[in-house]
Amino acid sequence: MEERAVKETTDDKVCPACKHRTKERSGKEKRDMLNRLSRIEGQVRGIKKMVESDVYCPEILIQVSAVNAALNSFNKVLLAEHIRSCVAEDIREGKEETIDELVLVLQKLMK
């Protein structure tokens, strides 16, 4: 499948510093995402302490598995919101290249 660059139009919200598209999130959405990431960050710090404390390998592996599950859950929520908002809006506006972008993202997530 041919990769096509995502076209940026003057209608797109673009970060002036890096020229990447941005997404405005509601306060609740942003807060929920940051809370989830903070919990995951805490779990990772806990794993680091376990390694520093020479905890038995299987116990660390179980915690790593929990972090992986939390990150997968975060990805599912973020992907669903992306499809409901960004992708749906772009398709309504006739921006078919968004489908190609979504396919590429899904391919990367499924590796």
QUIMOSUL-V743492 format. One line per field, one symbol per residue. ss: DSSP state (h for helix, s for strand, l for the rest). phi: phi as a letter, one per 20 degrees, with the letter a starting at -180 (. if undefined). psi: psi as a letter, one per 40 degrees, with the letter a starting at -180 (. if undefined). Layout:
ss: ???
phi: ???
psi: ???
This chain:
ss: lllllllllllllsllllllslllllhhhhhhhhhhhhhhhhhhhhhhhhhhllllhhhhhhhhhhhhhhhhhhhhhhhhhhhhhhhhhhhhllllhhhhhhhhhhhhhll
phi: .fedfffddffffcfffdmefccedfgfffffffffffffgffffffgffffelfgggffgffffffgfffffggfffffffffdgffffffeneffffffffffffffef
psi: hhhhihhhiedihhhddeeiiihhiiddddddddddddddddddddddddddefihddddddddddddddddddddddddddddcdddddddeegdedddddddddddde.
